[in-house]
Amino acid sequence: MDTLIELLKQNARLSNKELAAMTGTSEAEVEKKIKELEHSGAIKGYSAVVSDEMADKDSVTAFIEVKVTPKADCGFDDIAKTIMMYDEVESLTLMSGAFDLAVTISGTNYKEVALFVAQRLSTIDGVISTATHFVLKRYKEKGFFIEGEDADERGFISP
């Protein structure tokens, strides 16, 4: 039922009846599978893709690169657990490459985000450095165009 998961990723508001028709199964099977996915933790929750510029003009989002010194017995996990407990943190990801953790946070203004980084994030034991990147404008999020015209369903073909 990977198709069910893909359909839910695209639009979690589809009814069980619609999902059943799209997957060629019964409503009861769809409902059972969704409950199983939720219970197992495969589905963590449901969210809306929102245009912050239209919904909340004062919202500020930042991506923060964090370099850390991993602890011998638990690697990056303890530092990650500390960071993810802050309400401002929307997402936290272990990365490969030039930095270790990618943190996404939101605030009401640039100063609030800067103070979070300076007073909370950078003071955590094991954090070596941070680099903050403020989102200036979002064009596309989770496959949805944030502003402007809808996507051409025919797709893009390069010459």
Summary of the structure (lengths in Angstrom):
residues: 159
radius of gyration: 19.7
end to end distance: 35.8
largest distance: 53.2
contacts: 360
relative contact order: 0.14
helix: 35%
strand: 23%
